[in-house]
Amino acid sequence: MQEDCGPMEDCAVVMPREGCCARCKGCWYNGTEHASHTEWGEEGRLLRCEAGVITISRPECYAPCDNPKHQRHTHYNCPNV
């Protein structure tokens, strides 16, 4: 059975091969592994993994109208204004 290695075009740090495929370096956070180029929300913060580096930000929530139809991120909840 042939292993599907997946795309490597945007991989900044390539880890040694495990089996047939090399892989992009991911991140470990609170005991959980996250793939490179992924983001997730936790306690009102936005976390992003890029080549083994985690960045943490606190997004600002803006409500330009009473019933906004578009939200840029879905990883956190903005309070209703």
Sequence and secondary structure as in RCSB ss.txt:
>XXXX:A:sequence
MQEDCGPMEDCAVVMPREGCCARCKGCWYNGTEHASHTEWGEEGRLLRCEAGVITISRPECYAPCDNPKHQRHTH
YNCPNV
>XXXX:A:secstr
        TT SSEEEEETTEEEE  EEETTEEE TTEEEEETTEEEEEETTEEEEE      SSSS    S  S
S     
